[in-house]
Amino acid sequence: MRVSVASDMDTPVARALVEELRRRGHDPVVHGALAQDERADWAWACERAARDVAEGHAQQGIVCCWTGTGASIAANKVAGIRAALCGDAETARGARTWNDANVLALSLRTTSEPILEEILDGWFATGASADPADRANVEHVDELDSTRAPS
């Protein structure tokens, strides 16, 4: 699976994320501080990763900043993106199952390498729920993209 990855800092956790994706057989596309000649600021880097997903150049995205909050906000501004800030595996599983999240947001401050592996286990082992109530919620969130005020 092609996974678009953005980070505003080149940290050991950000590098471990890219290597862990490769180890799992994914094809990471890097942005921000992990790429050459790209703007590293979180808003720009995370937008690029989210656009990769929204435009079909990647199936999933993972965005990172110090808290993970800015990364998730920037990604969620791109139409069609449902980014979820996850600090543990259960939250990642829930985000994929009930919210059909397509972008994982991570905190570079609080995510250790062992926790990173657990979060990725939860994220990639789970797919979207087919339950009609869950699908209705996701569809409603997607409809909100068309009602968003211009930025």
Secondary structure, DSSP 8 states (H G I E B T S, - for coil): -EEEEEESS--HHHHHHHHHHHHTT-EEEEEETTSTTS--SHHHHHHHHHHHHHTTS-SEEEEEESSSHHHHHHHHTSTT--EEE-SSHHHHHHHHHHH---EEEEETTT--HHHHHHHHHHHHT------HHHHHHHHHHHHHHHH----
